[in-house]
Amino acid sequence: MNAPGELIDGRFELIEPLGSGGMGTVWRARDTVLHREVALKAVRPDASTSDAVRERVLREARALARLNHPHVVTVHHIVDVRPHPWIVMALVPGISLQDRLSQGSLTPREAARIGRQTLSALSAAHAAGIQHRDVKPANVLLRPESPAGPGGPGGAPSAVLTDFGIAALQGSTSLTATGELVGSPEFIAPERVRGHDDDPASDLWSLGLVLYVCVEGVSPLRRATTLATLAAVLDDPVPPPVRSGPLAPVLQALLVRDPAARPDAARLDAMLAQVESGTTPYWVQPTSTAQPPVSVPWPVPPVPTLLDSPRPTAPQPTSLPGRRRPGRAPVIVAAIAVAVAVTAATALVLTLRGSGTETTGGAKGSGGATSTAPTTPPPRTTPSTTPSTAPPASAAPTVTVTAPAPPGDTPTASSGRWIAQLFSEPVGSGTDTRDQRLAKVRETVPEAEYVRSDGYASLRPGYWVIYAPGPFADGRAALAFCAERGRTTANTCFARYLSTSADDFGLQCRPPASDPSGRCTRP
């Protein structure tokens, strides 16, 4: 146990502890050689018992020391001693964002400015191969600046991201040898809770929660116990923001449990810049054909209070560039149906399943699903407007009709179909967990199936995707299907385009189906 007055490495004199994080205790210390105060971090002994973990700590500290970024804490020196190493960092004056929030919430503009600065720090770290893994208000320091300093006009404080200690544990478990959780459970991304922490988008989920707390004044996923909090992170819906004004679309875009559906750092920075300038961004998944985000003026909101604050309503654009007017698709569909009815002597069965698509067996809700990996993309088919009453395939031949897609609605690289994604479970969770999820979803959507995403380039690999197959004419039809079943948020339903072309990765549609803001990359 360390104590004030202790000399580390014969040079750094401990003065007082400043706080403890997921990977150790930070001390205010005095450098007796350079006669300056520094922050000295003791990496936890239980995290350094393994030589491999110790080496990761030191390697990542050296990588951070090479970063020269105004919003990343500066690493001066590494003391490689037993029983654990010490990291010598710049002592940042000021208070933490957590201390600032104890005085009251921030305005959307203030939160957007701090969010952009923290995002720039994360982007620099990600470019160096470092993920933070513990982004939270306590790890964002607010350094006071002069009016001409980098903090912004009027001497606004500048955010500095610190405590990258957990980042050094890349590839290791999220629990210590004693079973203690490493990291702050209410800010951990759900995919990290499941053991998949190799995506920088996980840090962006955490940043989204930090921004939520900044403006809403509450931590939406905090529960009474650690286990209850982790369960909430995995499954509970994030309450819609009510005080966030123009920041609300940013929060809704980030706090989606599918990492691939979150905006990347560049798009996120552009959205935050719009909020900081006083306009409201609209989230559009970036693709080569997507329309640019639309923004509308937003009045500067008053400082929100935690007790009463009216929920602002963003003005909606009267029209959206690139929206396709209803064409003659219903006429084409009807003509094809009539032609098939004349030529087919037996019942017509419209099916979306090709010979290489996923199949689901077992009784409803039984969890006994089986699947076959796809080998070819499923055909694009014409959706039926009436319930099918055709006999089983064994009693009548199956005729599959592929209708020409309406103009402007055909993928450039492949033919596929829209689905309503209801849940995604990492493949590493195992088939038992997958089947339990499927059974739960089938309580409200009996026709739900699953597919392994690795077989489709339009999906993020490594997941079991539980979905409703439709058929759906487009993404909005899939969302309307979900809305009829009470699934109206991006965490309970998300329209995706299923194909074997990576060019279709960005073809997504977010709830609600009636939203005219352009959140569907295809109408």
N, C-alpha and C positions, 0 to 999 in steps of 0.2 A: 504494500500500500504506500503510495507516494504522499508526501506532505510538503507544505510550504517551507521554503528554505533549502529544500533538497537540490543538489547540483547534478544535472544530467550531462554526461559526457564531459565533465569537468569544465563546462562552459555556460550552460543554460540553467539559471536559478529559478525554481518554481515560486510563483507569487501567490496565485489563487486559482481555483478551478473556475472555468467559465461555463461549463456545461458538459453533458454527456450525450453521445450519439450512439448510433447502432454499432459503431466499430471502436469506440473508445472515448476517453475523457480528454477534453481540451483545457489546457492551462494557460493563464497569462504568465509569461516568463520574461526574464531579463537576460539578454545576450551580454555576458560580461566582457566579451571581446570587442564587440562593435558598439556597446553601450546604447542599446535600443531595446524596446519591448517587442516581444514576438508572441505568437500563438503556438503553443507546443502541444501536439496531439500524441497521446499514448495509445498506440494500437492495442486493442484488447489482448491480454495473454491467451485467453481461450481460443482466439481466432488465429493465433500465431504458433500454436503447438505443432501444426503441420508445416514441414519445410516447404511444401509446394504452395500452401496458402501464404506463408511468409514471403516467398519469392514473388508471388503475384502482388502483394501489398507494395513491396519495394519497387517492382517494375512499373506499376501504375503510378506510384508517387514520382518516379523519375520522368514518366511521360507528362504528368501534370506540371512538373518543374519546367518542362520545355515550352509549355503554353504561355504565351504573352498576350493576355486578353484582359481588358479593363473590367470585365464582369466575372472573372474567375479568380478565386483567391490565389495569391502568389505563394509558391512553395520555394523556400530559401535553401533548405538543407534537410538531409536525411541522416538520422543517427541510428546506425545499424548495430544495436547492442542486444544482449540477452537480459531478461527473458522475452522482451518484445521491442520492436523498433519504435522510434519517435519520428514524427514529421514536424519540421519547423516551418511555420507559415507566417505570412504577414498578419499583423494584428490590425483588423479592420475596425476603425472607430465607428461609433453609432450604435444602433440597436438592430435586433433581428426583425423580420417581417412579422413574426409571431408576437413580439412585444408591441409592435405598432398596431396590430389588429386588436390587441386587448384594450386599446383606446377607442375603437370604433372601426367600422368597415370603411372601405375605400370607394371612391366613385369609379364607374366603369373606365373612364379615361386614365385615372391613376393606376388602376389595376392593369390596363393594357400597356402602359409605359413600363411598369415593372415586369410584366410578362414578356415583353419584347427583349428587355435586357437579359432576363434569365434564359430566354430561348436562345439568344446569341451565345451565351456561355455554354449551353448544352450543345449547340451546333458545333462550336469549336472543339469541345470534348469528343463528340461523336466522330468528327473528322479525324481525330487522333486515335480512334478505336476505343474510346473510353465511354462507358455509360455510367450515369450517376447512381441510379437505383434507390435513392432516398430523397427525392425532391419534395420538400415540405417547407412551410413558413419558417420553421426554426433554422433551416439551412440557407435561407436567403437573408443576407445582411444588408442593411440600408446605410450606406456611407454618405454622410453629409457632404455636399459640394458647394463651392462658391458659385455665384451667378454665371461665371464664364466656364465653369467646369463641365465635365461630361454628364452630370446629373440632369441637365436640362435647364430650361428657363426658370428664373426665379430661385435658383439654388435648390431645386428639387433633389431629394436623395437619389443616389445611384445604387442599383442592386448589385450585389456580389454573391455569387454562388459558392458555397463552401461545403466541407465535409464530404469529399468524394471517397471516403474510406470503404463504404460498402461496394463501390465499383470494383475494388480490387479483388472481390470474391467471385469474379466471373467464372462460371463453370463449377462452382461449389454449391453446397446446399444452402438454403435460406435459413437454416436453423444452426445454432451453435451446438457444441458437443453436449451442453447441458439441456438442450431442447428449447433454448430461448430464441425467440424470433428475431432475426436481423432485419431491421427496417421498421418503418412506421406503418402498421397494417392498414390504416384508413386511407393511405396515399399510394399503396402498392397497386400496380396494374393487375387486372385479373389474370392475364396470361402468365405473369410472374408468380402469382400464388399457385398456379398449376404447374410451375416448374419450367416454363418456357420464357426465358429472359434474354434472348439473343437479338431482340428487335429494339432499336432506338425509339420506336413509337411508344414503347412502354413509359419512357421518361415524359413523353408528351401527355399521356393520360394523367400522370402525377401532376404535371404543370397545370392541366385543366382543372384538377381538383383544388390546387392552390388558388387559382383565379376564382373558382366558385366560392371558396371560403372568404376571399378578399372582399367580394361584393355582396354575397348573400349573408355573411355573418355566422354561418353554421357549417359544420362539416357533415356533408350529406350521408356518408356511409359509416360514421362512427357509431358504435354500439356499446353496450355495457361491458362486454368482455372481448378479449382478443379473438376468440373463436367465432363469436357472433359477428364481429367486425369483418373477419375474413369471409364468412358466409355471405354477408351483405355485399362485399366487393365482388364475389362471384356471381350472385344471382339477383340481388335487390335492384329495382329500378332507381335511377338517380332522379330525385325530385326535380321537376322543371324549375329553372331559375325564375324568380319573381321580381328581383330588384336589379337585375343585371343590365336592363335596357339594351343598348347596342352590342353589349358583350354576350348576350344570350346565344346568338348563333354560333359564336366561337366555342362556348361551353358545350353546346349540343353536338357540335362537330367532333370535339375531342373526346367526350365521355361516351364513346361507343365501344363495346367490348370486343369488336372485331378490329384488331390493329390495322389491318389493311384498309379499313374504311375511314381512318383518321386522316386529316390533312397532313402533308409533309411539312417540314420546317419552313420551307420557302413560302408555301401557300399560307401557313399559319401566321408568319410574320406579316404578310400582306394584309390578312384579315385584322390582326391586332393594330396595324398601322391605320387602317380605316377607323377603328374604334377610337384610337388616340386622336385622330383628326376630327372626330365628331360625327362620323357617318356609320351606318349600320351595314356590315357585310352580310352577304348571302353565300352560304357554303355551296360550292359546285365542285364535285370531284374532278381534279385536273386530268384531262385527256386531250388528245390531239385535235378533237373536234368540239370540245366543250366550249360553251359561250363563257366570256369572262364574267367575274362576279359583278353583280349589280349592287350599287350602293345608293342610299337615299339619305338626305340630310337628317340629322338627329339633334334636337336641342340639347344643350349642355344640361345634364340632370343635376338636381341638388344633391348634396351629400346624403346618402340614404341612411335611415335609421333602422334599427333591428325590430322596432315595435310596429311602426306603421309606415308603409311606403307603397304608394299605388303602383300597380304593375303596368309598366309602359307597353304600349302597343306600337310596334314598328309599322310605319306606312308601307303599304304594299305597292309594288310597281303595277301600273295599269296594263302593261304588256311586257312580254319577255321576248327579246330577239331570238330567233331560231326555233320558236315553237311551231310545230307542224299543225296546220289546220286539219280537221277531219276530212279524210279523202273518200275514195270509193272502195275502201277495204271491205266494208260489209257487203257491197254489191258483188265484189269478186268472190268473197267467201260463199255467198248464196249461190252464185253461178256454179262454182266448183261442186258444192254439195248436191245441186240438182243433177249435174252431169254424172256424178258418181252414183246417185240413186237410180238413174236410168240404166246405167251399164252394169251395176252390181245386182245379181239375182238374189243374193243373200244379204244378211244384215251388215251394215257398215259400222266398223269400229274405228273410231279415231283414237289413236294411241300416241303418246309421247315417248314411249319407251322403245328405243332402238335395241338392236341385239347387243350393244356394248354398254348399256346404261345400268345404273344401280338398280337392284331389286330388293324389296323388303318382304320378309316372310314372317310367319308366326301370327298368333292371335292378337287382336287389338289390345295394346297395352301390356302385352306379355313380356316384352323385352327380348323376345327371341328372334331378333332381326338378323338376316344374313345378307351378304352383298357380294357382288362380283365386280372386279375392277373394270372400268370402262376401257374400251379399245378404240372406239370411234365416237365422234361427237354425236349427240342425239339430234334427230332431224327437227327442223323448224316446221311446226305443224299449225294448221288452222284451228283455233279454239272453237269448241262447240258452244252454242248459245243456249242449248237445252240439255237437261240431264240425260245421260246415256242410258238407254234401256236395252242395249244389245246383249245377246246371250254370250256366254263364255267363249273364248277363242277356240276351245276344243269342239264347240258345237257349230261354229260357222267360221269360214275363212276370214282372215284379217286383212283389211285394205288400208294402207297408210297413204294419206294424201298430203303432199307438201305444197302449200300455197305460196305464190310469189309474195314476198314481203312488200308492204307499201313503200313508195319512193322515199328515200332517205332513212329507211329503217332497217337496212341490211348491213350486217357487219362486213367489214372490208376483207377480213382474212378467213372467216369461217362462218358456218351456219350453226346456230345454237338456239337457246330458248331462255325465256325469263322464268325464274323461280322466286318463291317467297322464302328467304332464309329465315328460319325461326330460332336457330341456336347453332353454335359452333363449339365443338369439344375437341381439344388437342388429341391427336392419335395416341400420344403417350399416356393418356389417362386410362386406356384400356377399353376393351369391348364391353365389359360389364358396366362401366360408367356410361358408355355411349348408349347402351340399351336401356339403362335407367332413365337417361335423358329423353330418349325417344318415347318411352312409355309415358313419361310425364307430359310431353308435348301432345301426344295422341289423346290425352284426356280432353283437350279442347279442339285439336285438329286431327281427327281420326285418320285422314289420308296422308299424314306426314310420312316421309321417307328419309333416308340418309344416303350420303354419298361421300366417298373419300376424296378430298379436294386435290390430292396429288395427281389424279387423272385428268384434271381440267386446268389449263393454263390461265383461265380467267378467274380462278380462285387462288387464295393464298395457300400454299402447300402445308401439309402437316395437321390437317383438321378433319374431323368428321363433321360434315355440314348437314344438319337436320332441316328439311325444307318441305314446303307444299309444292307439288309438281304442277298444279294448274289443270289444264293449260291456261296461260295468261297471254293476252294479246300484246301487253307491254308492261313496263315496270309499274305504272300507276294502277293497272288492273290487279297486279299482285298485292299492292298496298291496300287497295279497296277490299280485297279478299280478307286481309288481316284485320282491317278496321271493323269488319262485320263480326269478328271474333274477339274484339276488345284488345287487339294488339296494335297499338297506335304509336309506339315509340321505337326508336332505332335499335334499342336493345332487345325488343321482342319481335321485330319484323324488319327485314331489309330486303328490298328487291335486288336480285343479282342476275347477271346474264351468264348462263352456263354454256361454255364452249371450250374448245381445245386451243384457242388462239390467245396468246398473251396480249394482243391488241385490244381484247375485250375486257381486260382486267378492270378498267375504269368505268364500265357500264353498270351503274348502280343507281338506285332510286331510294331516297330517304322519306320516311313519313313526315307529314301526312300526305295522303294521295292527292288532296285538293290544293296543296300549297303551290302557289304560282311563282315561287321565288327562283325556280330553276334548279332545284336540288336533284332533279332527274337529269342525267346526262343524255338520256334518250326519252322522248315524250311517251 
